[in-house]
Amino acid sequence: MKKIKKRWGVGRMQKGGYEHIKMPNHPLATKSGYVMEHRLVMEKHLGRHLYPNERVHHLNGNRLDNRLENLVVISQRQHVRSHKGSPHVKWELLENVRWLKKQYYDLNKSPTQISKDLGCCHQAVRNALDRFDIRKIPIGKRPHPKIKYPELHDPEWLKEKFKTMSQKQIADKLGCRSALVYSYRMKYGIEIKIRHSDIKTR
């Protein structure tokens, strides 16, 4: 039977190089009621229990360093690859906030695309983005969509044109359908006055 090295205090011990905490009510606790500390740290951060297939990887390789910035949630497959020393996984970039923001904001990459660049699973990228509170569209930096036919959004411009041009002429000038010009004319309540100058009177 393997010896369990106790560190200090009741309800805390080291086993297999990992720090364990006594939590018998935890759904994934061992028979003796212990849970790995690094998993508890990540669960507290995520606000939920980890799924059985989720693994928490120590980025610097130190199993006792359970600081949040040293932990990342990855799949079982990626965890095995990371401990085999796969040269394709660039875990350090997951902790580089500046690099992540550039990929996510400036280059507009999805978590899946970023994960392919790093050689890890997309969930690891999602967790890193969540940990650093990186949102898809930062407040104040939301790009404005390009307005097609901006002239139609100016009621004064449209009203002025209707004084000298017909609906079809305006549409031809803008390169759009006549029905679109009509819809904006109705939206702004622009009335077309019928000219009586050319009507012959008896």
Beta strands, then each sheet from edge to edge (+ up, - down):
strand 1: 5-6
strand 2: 12-15
strand 3: 18-22
strand 4: 34-36
strand 5: 54-58
strand 6: 71-75
sheet 1: 1+ 2- 3+ 4-
sheet 2: 5+ 6-
end
